Structures are given as C-alpha cells and as structure tokens.
Amino acid sequence: MIGAICGEAALGYIARKEENVDLWVALRSIIPMGLLIEFVINPRFLDTLFGWLANISL
C-alpha cells in the first residue's frame, strides 16, 4: 500500500510539472495513475499486458 501511494505521488508530481495541458497531456498522466492502482489491486493483469517481457527476460 505504501508503494502504491509513493508511486501515485511520483506520477502526480510529474503531472503537475506539465505545461500547456491539453487532452493528450492529461491522458498521458491519468492512464498510468489508473493502471498503477489496477496493477496493485489485480497483479495478474500485469501479466496480460507485459507477459511477453517476463518471457524474454528469463
């Protein structure tokens, strides 16, 4: 839980540094923040997206 909060804080800090915020810039910040929480709640979801990465690193 502490790791998730620290990760969200880091992503929020990066998002606050953005200038000239439009829809694309907002989505670049919102999507990773949402996916981080999804990966914390359901770690198997990470395998569905990045399972290929585990296969090439073994």
Residue, then its C-alpha position, 0 to 999 in steps of 0.5 A: m500500500i505504501g508503494a502504491i501511494c509513493g508511486e501515485a505521488a511520483l506520477g502526480y508530481i510529474a503531472r503537475k510539472e506539465e505545461n500547456v495541458d491539453l487532452w493528450v497531456a492529461l491522458r498521458s498522466i491519468i492512464p498510468m495513475g489508473l493502471l498503477i492502482e489496477f496493477v496493485i489491486n489485480p497483479r495478474f493483469l500485469d501479466t496480460l499486458f507485459g507477459w511477453l517481457a517476463n518471457i524474454s527476460l528469463 
